[in-house]
Structure formats: C-alpha cells, structure tokens
Amino acid sequence: MSTPTAILEKAEHLFMRYGVKSVSMDDVAREMGISKKTLYQFFSTKEALIIETLQYNQKCELTTINAIRAKASNALEEIVEFARMIIRQLQQMSPSLIFDLKKYHPEAWKVLEDMERTHIYKILRENLENGIEQGLYRSDFNPDILARIYLTSINVVIDGQLFPPATYPTDQVFREYIHHYLRGIVSPMGAQFLEKYMRI
C-alpha cells in the first residue's frame, strides 16, 4: 500500500530529475502505481504535493547535515563534506527545477528560502565560529555577515539566467565558488588541512 512518505520520495525523485512544471499529478500517480483519486486523498493539489515534498527533502537534508556534523573532526572537514553533499544534489537536479519553483510556485520557493534563513544560516554561522575557535579559519571576519553573504552567493550560483546550465553546469559553478570561499576563510593552519580535504 502506498503511504504519503513513499509518494513524497517518488515525487522528490521526479521533480529533481525533470523539474516541477513538466511533472503532473498523473505522472506521480502512474509512477506510484496508484489512481489519481488515491493521490488526491493524500495531497489535495499539486502545490500541496510540491510544498510537502520540499519539506520532506529538507527534513532528510537536515538529518544528513547533522550526521556530517557529528562525524566531522573539525569545522573545515564539516564544511567540505557539506560542499560534497551539495555538489551531489546539484549533479542530480534538473536545471529547470529552481526556475520552475521561482516562477510557477512562489509559495514553495518561500519554503526553501525560509529554511535557508533559519536552519542553514545557523549551521553556517556556527561552522564559522567553530573554525575560528579551532584556529582553522581566520579571525578577522564577522561570522554573522559572512554566513549571510554565503547564502546570498548560493542564490547567485543557482541563477539559471546568470549561469545558463547548458554553458555553466550548476555543480561546476558551485565547485568554483566553494573553492574560493574556503581559500578566503582559512588560516595558515587551515590551509594545510584544506589541501587534505579539497578533493571535491
């Protein structure tokens, strides 16, 4: 029997692969092997399905992030593992996904933005503070400001108009950005660790 979680997992896969606009409720029902009526019993509209899929994705992502934080031996290893996770996601993501959300589903896009402004901002700021404490990051920057700059920069990285994916694959743009970001924040000691971790 299909459960809401199984439907969310399937919808997440379809949205990541094809974008949001081109995936219909019929497509999701067909892929799940259920009727559209059954699908609508769980999710009353496509918008509701999109929002709940994003929320489910965020919950899974935060679980992964917390596992990385628990395992990492220091702040630099932690941020490099975050970067690897993001690169994997970008490699699997349809170039149209972000554009579709921004243009056709602003409420769903707001869900992502709200997560960035709360959970991701807090994680980034704490990473910067810990890195300074550990002597791996320079101490001459404001962690609050830099965490906000990072979030803003990520929105630039995924801007398909500024970086058309056919010319600038999003994962490559992010990789270029994160290399420069990390080299800009590390201390001399951190730079030595960075060479060890930098295979991203």
C-alpha positions in Angstrom: 0.0 0.0 0.0 1.2 3.5 -0.9 2.0 5.8 2.0 2.4 9.6 2.0 6.1 9.1 2.6 6.5 6.8 -0.4 4.7 9.3 -2.6 6.9 12.1 -1.3 10.0 10.1 -2.1 8.8 9.4 -5.6 7.7 13.0 -6.2 11.1 14.2 -5.0 12.8 11.9 -7.5 10.6 13.1 -10.4 10.9 16.8 -9.5 14.7 16.5 -9.2 15.0 14.7 -12.5 12.5 16.6 -14.6 11.7 19.8 -12.8 8.4 20.8 -11.3 6.4 22.2 -14.3 6.8 19.1 -16.5 5.7 16.6 -13.8 1.9 16.3 -13.5 -0.1 14.6 -10.8 -0.9 11.9 -13.4 2.8 11.3 -13.7 3.2 10.9 -10.0 0.2 8.6 -9.7 1.4 6.5 -12.7 4.9 6.1 -11.3 3.4 5.1 -7.9 1.0 2.6 -9.5 -2.0 4.2 -7.9 -5.0 6.1 -9.1 -5.1 9.9 -9.3 -8.0 9.7 -6.9 -5.8 8.0 -4.3 -3.1 10.5 -4.8 -5.5 13.4 -4.2 -6.7 11.7 -1.0 -3.2 12.4 0.4 -2.4 15.7 -1.4 -5.3 17.9 -2.4 -3.3 19.9 -5.0 -0.1 19.8 -6.9 1.1 22.8 -4.9 0.5 20.9 -1.7 2.5 18.0 -3.0 5.3 20.2 -4.0 5.5 22.0 -0.7 5.3 18.8 1.3 8.0 17.2 -0.9 10.3 20.2 -0.2 9.6 20.0 3.5 10.3 16.2 3.4 13.5 16.9 1.4 14.6 19.5 4.0 14.0 17.1 6.9 16.1 14.4 5.2 18.8 17.0 4.3 19.0 18.2 7.9 19.4 14.6 9.1 22.3 14.2 6.7 23.8 17.6 7.8 23.6 16.6 11.5 25.3 13.3 10.7 28.1 15.1 8.9 28.5 17.5 11.9 28.6 14.6 14.4 31.2 12.7 12.3 33.5 15.6 11.2 36.7 16.1 13.3 36.7 19.8 12.8 34.9 22.8 11.1 36.8 22.6 7.9 36.1 18.9 7.3 32.5 19.7 8.1 32.1 22.4 5.5 33.9 20.3 2.9 31.5 17.5 3.5 28.6 19.9 3.2 30.0 21.0 -0.1 30.3 17.5 -1.3 26.7 16.9 -0.4 25.5 20.0 -2.3 27.6 19.0 -5.4 25.9 15.6 -5.4 22.5 17.2 -5.2 23.3 19.7 -8.0 24.5 16.9 -10.3 21.2 15.1 -9.8 19.0 18.2 -10.1 17.2 19.2 -13.3 18.4 22.7 -14.4 14.8 23.8 -14.6 13.8 22.9 -11.0 14.8 26.2 -9.4 13.4 28.3 -12.3 10.1 26.4 -12.1 9.8 26.9 -8.4 10.6 30.6 -8.6 8.2 31.3 -11.5 5.3 29.0 -11.0 5.3 28.1 -7.3 6.4 31.1 -5.3 4.9 29.7 -2.0 7.0 26.5 -2.4 10.1 28.6 -3.2 9.4 30.5 0.0 9.7 27.2 1.9 13.2 26.8 0.7 14.1 30.4 1.4 12.8 30.2 4.9 14.9 27.1 5.6 18.0 29.0 4.4 17.3 31.9 6.6 16.8 29.8 9.7 18.5 26.3 9.8 21.2 26.7 7.1 22.2 30.2 8.3 22.6 28.9 11.9 24.6 25.9 10.8 26.9 28.1 8.6 27.4 30.7 11.4 28.2 28.0 13.9 30.7 26.4 11.5 32.5 29.8 11.0 32.6 30.4 14.8 33.9 26.9 15.4 36.5 27.2 12.7 37.8 30.4 14.2 37.9 28.8 17.7 39.8 25.8 16.3 42.4 28.1 14.6 41.4 26.7 11.1 39.7 29.9 10.0 41.0 33.5 10.0 39.7 35.6 12.9 39.4 38.9 11.1 35.8 38.4 9.7 32.3 38.6 11.1 30.7 35.1 11.1 27.2 36.5 11.0 27.9 38.7 8.0 29.9 36.0 6.1 27.1 33.4 6.7 24.6 35.8 5.2 26.9 36.5 2.2 27.3 32.8 1.7 23.6 32.3 1.5 23.2 35.2 -0.9 26.0 33.8 -3.1 24.3 30.4 -3.3 21.3 32.1 -4.8 23.6 33.6 -7.4 25.2 30.2 -8.1 21.8 28.6 -8.9 20.6 31.6 -11.0 20.0 30.0 -14.4 19.8 33.3 -16.1 23.2 34.5 -14.9 24.7 31.0 -15.4 22.8 29.2 -18.1 23.1 25.5 -17.2 23.9 24.4 -20.8 27.0 26.6 -20.7 27.7 26.6 -16.9 26.7 23.3 -15.2 25.5 24.4 -11.8 27.6 21.9 -9.9 30.7 23.3 -11.6 29.7 26.9 -10.8 29.2 25.9 -7.1 32.6 24.0 -7.0 34.3 27.1 -8.4 32.6 29.3 -5.8 33.3 27.0 -2.8 37.0 26.6 -3.6 37.4 30.4 -3.5 35.1 30.7 -0.4 37.2 28.2 1.5 40.5 29.6 0.5 39.3 33.0 1.6 38.4 32.0 5.1 41.2 29.6 6.1 44.1 30.5 8.4 47.6 29.3 7.5 47.0 26.2 9.6 43.6 25.7 7.9 45.2 26.0 4.5 47.3 22.8 5.3 44.2 20.9 6.3 42.4 22.2 3.2 44.8 20.6 0.8 44.0 17.3 2.5 40.2 17.8 2.3 40.0 19.6 -1.0 39.2 16.7 -3.3 35.7 18.0 -4.0 
